[in-house]
Amino acid sequence: MTGASDITEDVRKLVIFRLESLPPDKNISIGSYGDFSKDELITHVKKGDDIGKKIIEVEMTFLRALKEGIL
């Protein structure tokens, strides 16, 4: 993953946009961090904390895999 300072506002907005498309009752598990609601995930991405960075990392890995035809 790129460093935290390399996370652009456009990437952050893209991840938030994707998270907003989740159903409101959907919870996502982020490894040892625990389970989070859609709104909690969006808050962490906006804050740019460790959980937010992990969410961005996972989303960008997924999007790269789609682009490369892996998925």
Distance bins in CASP14 RR format, pairs under 12 A and 6 or more apart:
PFRMAT RR
TARGET T0000
AUTHOR 0000-0000-0000
RMODE 2
METHOD distances of the structure
MODEL  1
1 7 0 0 0 0 1 0 0 0 0 0 0
1 11 0 0 0 0 0 1 0 0 0 0 0
1 52 0 0 0 0 0 1 0 0 0 0 0
1 53 1 0 0 1 0 0 0 0 0 0 0
1 54 0 0 0 0 1 0 0 0 0 0 0
1 55 0 0 0 0 0 1 0 0 0 0 0
1 56 0 0 0 0 1 0 0 0 0 0 0
1 57 1 0 1 0 0 0 0 0 0 0 0
1 58 0 0 0 0 1 0 0 0 0 0 0
1 59 0 0 0 0 0 1 0 0 0 0 0
1 60 1 0 0 1 0 0 0 0 0 0 0
1 61 1 0 0 1 0 0 0 0 0 0 0
1 64 0 0 0 0 0 1 0 0 0 0 0
2 8 0 0 0 0 1 0 0 0 0 0 0
2 11 0 0 0 0 1 0 0 0 0 0 0
2 53 0 0 0 0 1 0 0 0 0 0 0
2 56 0 0 0 0 1 0 0 0 0 0 0
2 57 0 0 0 0 1 0 0 0 0 0 0
2 60 0 0 0 0 1 0 0 0 0 0 0
2 61 0 0 0 0 0 1 0 0 0 0 0
2 64 0 0 0 0 0 1 0 0 0 0 0
3 11 0 0 0 0 0 1 0 0 0 0 0
3 48 0 0 0 0 0 1 0 0 0 0 0
3 53 0 0 0 0 1 0 0 0 0 0 0
3 56 0 0 0 0 0 1 0 0 0 0 0
3 57 0 0 0 0 1 0 0 0 0 0 0
3 60 0 0 0 0 0 1 0 0 0 0 0
4 11 0 0 0 0 0 1 0 0 0 0 0
4 12 0 0 0 0 0 1 0 0 0 0 0
4 47 0 0 0 0 0 1 0 0 0 0 0
4 48 1 0 0 1 0 0 0 0 0 0 0
4 49 0 0 0 0 1 0 0 0 0 0 0
4 50 0 0 0 0 1 0 0 0 0 0 0
4 52 0 0 0 0 1 0 0 0 0 0 0
4 53 1 0 1 0 0 0 0 0 0 0 0
4 54 0 0 0 0 0 1 0 0 0 0 0
4 56 0 0 0 0 1 0 0 0 0 0 0
4 57 0 0 0 0 0 1 0 0 0 0 0
5 11 0 0 0 0 0 1 0 0 0 0 0
5 48 0 0 0 0 0 1 0 0 0 0 0
5 53 0 0 0 0 0 1 0 0 0 0 0
6 12 0 0 0 0 0 1 0 0 0 0 0
6 53 0 0 0 0 0 1 0 0 0 0 0
6 56 0 0 0 0 0 1 0 0 0 0 0
6 57 0 0 0 0 0 1 0 0 0 0 0
6 60 0 0 0 0 0 1 0 0 0 0 0
7 13 0 0 0 0 0 1 0 0 0 0 0
7 14 0 0 0 0 0 1 0 0 0 0 0
7 15 0 0 0 0 1 0 0 0 0 0 0
7 16 0 0 0 0 0 1 0 0 0 0 0
7 45 0 0 0 0 1 0 0 0 0 0 0
7 46 0 0 0 0 0 1 0 0 0 0 0
7 47 0 0 0 0 0 1 0 0 0 0 0
7 48 1 0 0 1 0 0 0 0 0 0 0
7 49 0 0 0 0 0 1 0 0 0 0 0
7 52 0 0 0 0 1 0 0 0 0 0 0
7 53 1 0 0 1 0 0 0 0 0 0 0
7 54 0 0 0 0 0 1 0 0 0 0 0
7 55 0 0 0 0 0 1 0 0 0 0 0
7 56 1 0 1 0 0 0 0 0 0 0 0
7 57 0 0 0 0 1 0 0 0 0 0 0
7 59 0 0 0 0 0 1 0 0 0 0 0
7 60 0 0 0 0 1 0 0 0 0 0 0
8 14 0 0 0 0 1 0 0 0 0 0 0
8 15 0 0 0 0 0 1 0 0 0 0 0
8 56 0 0 0 0 0 1 0 0 0 0 0
8 60 0 0 0 0 0 1 0 0 0 0 0
9 15 0 0 0 0 0 1 0 0 0 0 0
9 16 0 0 0 0 0 1 0 0 0 0 0
9 45 0 0 0 0 0 1 0 0 0 0 0
9 46 0 0 0 0 0 1 0 0 0 0 0
9 48 0 0 0 0 0 1 0 0 0 0 0
9 56 0 0 0 0 0 1 0 0 0 0 0
10 16 0 0 0 0 0 1 0 0 0 0 0
10 17 0 0 0 0 0 1 0 0 0 0 0
10 56 0 0 0 0 0 1 0 0 0 0 0
10 60 0 0 0 0 0 1 0 0 0 0 0
11 17 0 0 0 0 0 1 0 0 0 0 0
11 18 0 0 0 0 0 1 0 0 0 0 0
11 45 0 0 0 0 1 0 0 0 0 0 0
11 48 0 0 0 0 0 1 0 0 0 0 0
11 52 0 0 0 0 0 1 0 0 0 0 0
11 53 0 0 0 0 0 1 0 0 0 0 0
11 55 0 0 0 0 0 1 0 0 0 0 0
11 56 1 0 0 1 0 0 0 0 0 0 0
11 57 0 0 0 0 0 1 0 0 0 0 0
11 59 0 0 0 0 1 0 0 0 0 0 0
11 60 1 0 0 1 0 0 0 0 0 0 0
11 63 0 0 0 0 1 0 0 0 0 0 0
11 64 0 0 0 0 0 1 0 0 0 0 0
12 18 0 0 0 0 0 1 0 0 0 0 0
12 19 0 0 0 0 0 1 0 0 0 0 0
12 42 0 0 0 0 0 1 0 0 0 0 0
12 44 0 0 0 0 0 1 0 0 0 0 0
12 45 1 0 0 1 0 0 0 0 0 0 0
12 46 1 0 0 1 0 0 0 0 0 0 0
12 47 0 0 0 0 0 1 0 0 0 0 0
12 48 1 0 0 1 0 0 0 0 0 0 0
12 52 0 0 0 0 1 0 0 0 0 0 0
12 53 0 0 0 0 0 1 0 0 0 0 0
12 55 0 0 0 0 0 1 0 0 0 0 0
12 56 1 0 0 1 0 0 0 0 0 0 0
12 59 0 0 0 0 0 1 0 0 0 0 0
12 60 0 0 0 0 0 1 0 0 0 0 0
13 19 0 0 0 0 0 1 0 0 0 0 0
13 20 0 0 0 0 0 1 0 0 0 0 0
13 42 0 0 0 0 0 1 0 0 0 0 0
13 45 0 0 0 0 1 0 0 0 0 0 0
13 46 0 0 0 0 1 0 0 0 0 0 0
13 56 0 0 0 0 0 1 0 0 0 0 0
13 59 0 0 0 0 0 1 0 0 0 0 0
14 20 0 0 0 0 0 1 0 0 0 0 0
14 21 0 0 0 0 0 1 0 0 0 0 0
14 45 0 0 0 0 0 1 0 0 0 0 0
14 55 0 0 0 0 0 1 0 0 0 0 0
14 56 0 0 0 0 1 0 0 0 0 0 0
14 59 1 0 0 1 0 0 0 0 0 0 0
14 60 0 0 0 0 1 0 0 0 0 0 0
14 62 0 0 0 0 0 1 0 0 0 0 0
14 63 0 0 0 0 1 0 0 0 0 0 0
15 21 0 0 0 0 0 1 0 0 0 0 0
15 22 0 0 0 0 0 1 0 0 0 0 0
15 41 0 0 0 0 1 0 0 0 0 0 0
15 42 0 0 0 0 1 0 0 0 0 0 0
15 44 0 0 0 0 0 1 0 0 0 0 0
15 45 1 0 1 0 0 0 0 0 0 0 0
15 46 0 0 0 0 1 0 0 0 0 0 0
15 48 0 0 0 0 0 1 0 0 0 0 0
15 52 0 0 0 0 1 0 0 0 0 0 0
15 53 0 0 0 0 0 1 0 0 0 0 0
15 54 0 0 0 0 0 1 0 0 0 0 0
15 55 1 0 0 1 0 0 0 0 0 0 0
15 56 1 0 1 0 0 0 0 0 0 0 0
15 57 0 0 0 0 1 0 0 0 0 0 0
15 58 0 0 0 0 1 0 0 0 0 0 0
15 59 1 0 1 0 0 0 0 0 0 0 0
15 60 1 0 0 1 0 0 0 0 0 0 0
15 61 0 0 0 0 0 1 0 0 0 0 0
15 62 0 0 0 0 0 1 0 0 0 0 0
15 63 0 0 0 0 1 0 0 0 0 0 0
16 22 0 0 0 0 0 1 0 0 0 0 0
16 38 0 0 0 0 0 1 0 0 0 0 0
16 39 0 0 0 0 0 1 0 0 0 0 0
16 41 0 0 0 0 1 0 0 0 0 0 0
16 42 1 0 1 0 0 0 0 0 0 0 0
16 43 0 0 0 0 1 0 0 0 0 0 0
16 44 0 0 0 0 0 1 0 0 0 0 0
16 45 1 0 1 0 0 0 0 0 0 0 0
16 46 1 0 0 1 0 0 0 0 0 0 0
16 47 0 0 0 0 0 1 0 0 0 0 0
16 48 0 0 0 0 0 1 0 0 0 0 0
16 52 0 0 0 0 0 1 0 0 0 0 0
16 55 0 0 0 0 1 0 0 0 0 0 0
16 56 0 0 0 0 1 0 0 0 0 0 0
16 59 0 0 0 0 1 0 0 0 0 0 0
17 42 0 0 0 0 1 0 0 0 0 0 0
17 45 0 0 0 0 0 1 0 0 0 0 0
17 59 0 0 0 0 0 1 0 0 0 0 0
17 63 0 0 0 0 0 1 0 0 0 0 0
18 28 0 0 0 0 0 1 0 0 0 0 0
18 38 0 0 0 0 0 1 0 0 0 0 0
18 41 0 0 0 0 1 0 0 0 0 0 0
18 42 0 0 0 0 0 1 0 0 0 0 0
18 45 0 0 0 0 1 0 0 0 0 0 0
18 55 0 0 0 0 1 0 0 0 0 0 0
18 56 0 0 0 0 0 1 0 0 0 0 0
18 58 0 0 0 0 0 1 0 0 0 0 0
18 59 1 0 0 1 0 0 0 0 0 0 0
18 60 0 0 0 0 0 1 0 0 0 0 0
18 62 0 0 0 0 1 0 0 0 0 0 0
18 63 0 0 0 0 1 0 0 0 0 0 0
18 66 0 0 0 0 0 1 0 0 0 0 0
19 26 0 0 0 0 1 0 0 0 0 0 0
19 28 0 0 0 0 1 0 0 0 0 0 0
19 36 0 0 0 0 1 0 0 0 0 0 0
19 37 0 0 0 0 0 1 0 0 0 0 0
19 38 1 0 1 0 0 0 0 0 0 0 0
19 39 0 0 0 0 1 0 0 0 0 0 0
19 40 0 0 0 0 1 0 0 0 0 0 0
19 41 1 0 1 0 0 0 0 0 0 0 0
19 42 1 0 1 0 0 0 0 0 0 0 0
19 43 0 0 0 0 0 1 0 0 0 0 0
19 44 0 0 0 0 1 0 0 0 0 0 0
19 45 1 0 0 1 0 0 0 0 0 0 0
19 46 0 0 0 0 0 1 0 0 0 0 0
19 52 0 0 0 0 0 1 0 0 0 0 0
19 55 1 0 0 1 0 0 0 0 0 0 0
19 56 0 0 0 0 0 1 0 0 0 0 0
19 58 0 0 0 0 0 1 0 0 0 0 0
19 59 0 0 0 0 1 0 0 0 0 0 0
20 26 0 0 0 0 0 1 0 0 0 0 0
20 38 1 0 0 1 0 0 0 0 0 0 0
20 39 0 0 0 0 1 0 0 0 0 0 0
20 41 0 0 0 0 1 0 0 0 0 0 0
20 42 1 0 0 1 0 0 0 0 0 0 0
20 45 0 0 0 0 0 1 0 0 0 0 0
20 46 0 0 0 0 0 1 0 0 0 0 0
21 38 0 0 0 0 1 0 0 0 0 0 0
21 41 0 0 0 0 0 1 0 0 0 0 0
21 42 0 0 0 0 0 1 0 0 0 0 0
21 59 0 0 0 0 0 1 0 0 0 0 0
22 28 1 0 0 1 0 0 0 0 0 0 0
22 36 0 0 0 0 0 1 0 0 0 0 0
22 37 0 0 0 0 1 0 0 0 0 0 0
22 38 1 0 1 0 0 0 0 0 0 0 0
22 39 0 0 0 0 1 0 0 0 0 0 0
22 40 0 0 0 0 0 1 0 0 0 0 0
22 41 0 0 0 0 1 0 0 0 0 0 0
22 42 0 0 0 0 1 0 0 0 0 0 0
22 55 0 0 0 0 0 1 0 0 0 0 0
22 59 0 0 0 0 0 1 0 0 0 0 0
23 37 0 0 0 0 0 1 0 0 0 0 0
23 38 1 0 0 1 0 0 0 0 0 0 0
23 39 0 0 0 0 0 1 0 0 0 0 0
24 37 1 0 0 1 0 0 0 0 0 0 0
24 38 1 0 0 1 0 0 0 0 0 0 0
24 39 1 0 0 1 0 0 0 0 0 0 0
24 40 0 0 0 0 0 1 0 0 0 0 0
24 41 0 0 0 0 0 1 0 0 0 0 0
24 42 0 0 0 0 0 1 0 0 0 0 0
25 37 0 0 0 0 1 0 0 0 0 0 0
25 38 0 0 0 0 1 0 0 0 0 0 0
25 39 0 0 0 0 0 1 0 0 0 0 0
26 35 0 0 0 0 0 1 0 0 0 0 0
26 36 0 0 0 0 1 0 0 0 0 0 0
26 37 1 0 0 1 0 0 0 0 0 0 0
26 38 1 0 0 1 0 0 0 0 0 0 0
26 39 0 0 0 0 0 1 0 0 0 0 0
26 40 0 0 0 0 0 1 0 0 0 0 0
26 41 0 0 0 0 1 0 0 0 0 0 0
27 34 0 0 0 0 1 0 0 0 0 0 0
27 35 1 0 1 0 0 0 0 0 0 0 0
27 36 1 0 0 1 0 0 0 0 0 0 0
27 37 1 0 1 0 0 0 0 0 0 0 0
27 38 0 0 0 0 1 0 0 0 0 0 0
27 39 0 0 0 0 0 1 0 0 0 0 0
27 40 0 0 0 0 1 0 0 0 0 0 0
27 41 0 0 0 0 1 0 0 0 0 0 0
28 34 0 0 0 0 1 0 0 0 0 0 0
28 35 1 0 0 1 0 0 0 0 0 0 0
28 36 1 0 1 0 0 0 0 0 0 0 0
28 37 0 0 0 0 1 0 0 0 0 0 0
28 38 1 0 0 1 0 0 0 0 0 0 0
28 39 0 0 0 0 0 1 0 0 0 0 0
28 40 0 0 0 0 1 0 0 0 0 0 0
28 41 1 0 0 1 0 0 0 0 0 0 0
28 42 0 0 0 0 0 1 0 0 0 0 0
28 44 0 0 0 0 0 1 0 0 0 0 0
28 45 0 0 0 0 0 1 0 0 0 0 0
28 51 0 0 0 0 0 1 0 0 0 0 0
28 52 0 0 0 0 0 1 0 0 0 0 0
28 54 0 0 0 0 0 1 0 0 0 0 0
28 55 0 0 0 0 1 0 0 0 0 0 0
28 58 0 0 0 0 1 0 0 0 0 0 0
28 59 0 0 0 0 0 1 0 0 0 0 0
29 35 1 0 1 0 0 0 0 0 0 0 0
29 36 1 0 0 1 0 0 0 0 0 0 0
29 37 0 0 0 0 0 1 0 0 0 0 0
29 40 0 0 0 0 0 1 0 0 0 0 0
29 41 0 0 0 0 0 1 0 0 0 0 0
29 51 0 0 0 0 0 1 0 0 0 0 0
29 54 0 0 0 0 0 1 0 0 0 0 0
29 55 0 0 0 0 0 1 0 0 0 0 0
29 58 0 0 0 0 0 1 0 0 0 0 0
30 36 1 0 0 1 0 0 0 0 0 0 0
30 37 0 0 0 0 0 1 0 0 0 0 0
30 40 0 0 0 0 1 0 0 0 0 0 0
30 41 1 0 0 1 0 0 0 0 0 0 0
30 44 0 0 0 0 1 0 0 0 0 0 0
30 45 0 0 0 0 0 1 0 0 0 0 0
30 49 0 0 0 0 0 1 0 0 0 0 0
30 50 0 0 0 0 1 0 0 0 0 0 0
30 51 1 0 0 1 0 0 0 0 0 0 0
30 52 0 0 0 0 1 0 0 0 0 0 0
30 53 0 0 0 0 0 1 0 0 0 0 0
30 54 1 0 1 0 0 0 0 0 0 0 0
30 55 1 0 0 1 0 0 0 0 0 0 0
30 56 0 0 0 0 0 1 0 0 0 0 0
30 57 0 0 0 0 0 1 0 0 0 0 0
30 58 1 0 0 1 0 0 0 0 0 0 0
30 59 0 0 0 0 0 1 0 0 0 0 0
31 50 0 0 0 0 0 1 0 0 0 0 0
31 51 0 0 0 0 1 0 0 0 0 0 0
31 54 0 0 0 0 1 0 0 0 0 0 0
31 55 0 0 0 0 0 1 0 0 0 0 0
31 58 0 0 0 0 1 0 0 0 0 0 0
32 50 0 0 0 0 0 1 0 0 0 0 0
32 51 0 0 0 0 0 1 0 0 0 0 0
32 54 0 0 0 0 0 1 0 0 0 0 0
33 40 0 0 0 0 0 1 0 0 0 0 0
33 41 0 0 0 0 0 1 0 0 0 0 0
33 44 0 0 0 0 1 0 0 0 0 0 0
33 49 0 0 0 0 0 1 0 0 0 0 0
33 50 1 0 0 1 0 0 0 0 0 0 0
33 51 1 0 1 0 0 0 0 0 0 0 0
33 52 0 0 0 0 1 0 0 0 0 0 0
33 53 0 0 0 0 0 1 0 0 0 0 0
33 54 1 0 0 1 0 0 0 0 0 0 0
33 55 0 0 0 0 1 0 0 0 0 0 0
33 58 0 0 0 0 0 1 0 0 0 0 0
34 40 0 0 0 0 0 1 0 0 0 0 0
34 41 0 0 0 0 0 1 0 0 0 0 0
34 44 0 0 0 0 0 1 0 0 0 0 0
34 51 0 0 0 0 1 0 0 0 0 0 0
34 54 0 0 0 0 0 1 0 0 0 0 0
35 41 0 0 0 0 0 1 0 0 0 0 0
35 51 0 0 0 0 0 1 0 0 0 0 0
36 42 0 0 0 0 1 0 0 0 0 0 0
36 43 0 0 0 0 1 0 0 0 0 0 0
36 44 1 0 0 1 0 0 0 0 0 0 0
36 45 0 0 0 0 0 1 0 0 0 0 0
36 49 0 0 0 0 0 1 0 0 0 0 0
36 51 1 0 0 1 0 0 0 0 0 0 0
36 52 0 0 0 0 1 0 0 0 0 0 0
36 54 0 0 0 0 0 1 0 0 0 0 0
36 55 0 0 0 0 1 0 0 0 0 0 0
37 43 0 0 0 0 1 0 0 0 0 0 0
37 44 0 0 0 0 0 1 0 0 0 0 0
38 44 0 0 0 0 0 1 0 0 0 0 0
38 45 0 0 0 0 0 1 0 0 0 0 0
38 55 0 0 0 0 0 1 0 0 0 0 0
39 45 0 0 0 0 0 1 0 0 0 0 0
39 46 0 0 0 0 0 1 0 0 0 0 0
40 46 0 0 0 0 0 1 0 0 0 0 0
40 47 0 0 0 0 0 1 0 0 0 0 0
40 49 0 0 0 0 0 1 0 0 0 0 0
40 51 0 0 0 0 1 0 0 0 0 0 0
40 52 0 0 0 0 0 1 0 0 0 0 0
40 55 0 0 0 0 0 1 0 0 0 0 0
41 47 0 0 0 0 0 1 0 0 0 0 0
41 48 0 0 0 0 0 1 0 0 0 0 0
41 49 0 0 0 0 0 1 0 0 0 0 0
41 51 1 0 0 1 0 0 0 0 0 0 0
41 52 1 0 0 1 0 0 0 0 0 0 0
41 54 0 0 0 0 1 0 0 0 0 0 0
41 55 1 0 1 0 0 0 0 0 0 0 0
41 56 0 0 0 0 0 1 0 0 0 0 0
41 58 0 0 0 0 0 1 0 0 0 0 0
41 59 0 0 0 0 1 0 0 0 0 0 0
42 48 0 0 0 0 0 1 0 0 0 0 0
42 51 0 0 0 0 0 1 0 0 0 0 0
42 52 0 0 0 0 1 0 0 0 0 0 0
42 55 0 0 0 0 1 0 0 0 0 0 0
42 56 0 0 0 0 0 1 0 0 0 0 0
42 59 0 0 0 0 0 1 0 0 0 0 0
43 49 0 0 0 0 1 0 0 0 0 0 0
43 51 0 0 0 0 1 0 0 0 0 0 0
43 52 0 0 0 0 1 0 0 0 0 0 0
43 55 0 0 0 0 0 1 0 0 0 0 0
44 50 0 0 0 0 1 0 0 0 0 0 0
44 51 1 0 1 0 0 0 0 0 0 0 0
44 52 1 1 0 0 0 0 0 0 0 0 0
44 53 0 0 0 0 1 0 0 0 0 0 0
44 54 0 0 0 0 1 0 0 0 0 0 0
44 55 1 0 0 1 0 0 0 0 0 0 0
44 56 0 0 0 0 1 0 0 0 0 0 0
44 58 0 0 0 0 0 1 0 0 0 0 0
45 51 0 0 0 0 1 0 0 0 0 0 0
45 52 1 0 1 0 0 0 0 0 0 0 0
45 53 0 0 0 0 1 0 0 0 0 0 0
45 54 0 0 0 0 1 0 0 0 0 0 0
45 55 1 0 1 0 0 0 0 0 0 0 0
45 56 1 0 0 1 0 0 0 0 0 0 0
45 57 0 0 0 0 0 1 0 0 0 0 0
45 58 0 0 0 0 0 1 0 0 0 0 0
45 59 0 0 0 0 1 0 0 0 0 0 0
45 60 0 0 0 0 0 1 0 0 0 0 0
46 52 0 0 0 0 1 0 0 0 0 0 0
46 53 0 0 0 0 0 1 0 0 0 0 0
46 55 0 0 0 0 0 1 0 0 0 0 0
46 56 0 0 0 0 0 1 0 0 0 0 0
47 53 0 0 0 0 1 0 0 0 0 0 0
47 55 0 0 0 0 0 1 0 0 0 0 0
47 56 0 0 0 0 0 1 0 0 0 0 0
48 54 0 0 0 0 0 1 0 0 0 0 0
48 55 0 0 0 0 1 0 0 0 0 0 0
48 56 0 0 0 0 1 0 0 0 0 0 0
48 57 0 0 0 0 0 1 0 0 0 0 0
49 55 0 0 0 0 1 0 0 0 0 0 0
49 56 0 0 0 0 0 1 0 0 0 0 0
50 56 0 0 0 0 0 1 0 0 0 0 0
50 57 0 0 0 0 0 1 0 0 0 0 0
51 57 0 0 0 0 0 1 0 0 0 0 0
51 58 0 0 0 0 0 1 0 0 0 0 0
52 58 0 0 0 0 1 0 0 0 0 0 0
52 59 0 0 0 0 1 0 0 0 0 0 0
52 60 0 0 0 0 0 1 0 0 0 0 0
53 59 0 0 0 0 0 1 0 0 0 0 0
53 60 0 0 0 0 0 1 0 0 0 0 0
54 60 0 0 0 0 0 1 0 0 0 0 0
54 61 0 0 0 0 0 1 0 0 0 0 0
55 61 0 0 0 0 0 1 0 0 0 0 0
55 62 0 0 0 0 0 1 0 0 0 0 0
56 62 0 0 0 0 0 1 0 0 0 0 0
56 63 0 0 0 0 0 1 0 0 0 0 0
57 63 0 0 0 0 0 1 0 0 0 0 0
57 64 0 0 0 0 0 1 0 0 0 0 0
58 64 0 0 0 0 0 1 0 0 0 0 0
58 65 0 0 0 0 0 1 0 0 0 0 0
59 65 0 0 0 0 0 1 0 0 0 0 0
59 66 0 0 0 0 0 1 0 0 0 0 0
60 66 0 0 0 0 0 1 0 0 0 0 0
60 67 0 0 0 0 0 1 0 0 0 0 0
61 67 0 0 0 0 0 1 0 0 0 0 0
61 68 0 0 0 0 0 1 0 0 0 0 0
61 70 0 0 0 0 1 0 0 0 0 0 0
61 71 0 0 0 0 0 1 0 0 0 0 0
62 68 0 0 0 0 0 1 0 0 0 0 0
62 69 0 0 0 0 0 1 0 0 0 0 0
62 70 0 0 0 0 1 0 0 0 0 0 0
62 71 1 0 0 1 0 0 0 0 0 0 0
63 69 0 0 0 0 0 1 0 0 0 0 0
63 70 0 0 0 0 0 1 0 0 0 0 0
63 71 0 0 0 0 1 0 0 0 0 0 0
64 70 0 0 0 0 1 0 0 0 0 0 0
64 71 0 0 0 0 1 0 0 0 0 0 0
65 71 1 0 1 0 0 0 0 0 0 0 0
END
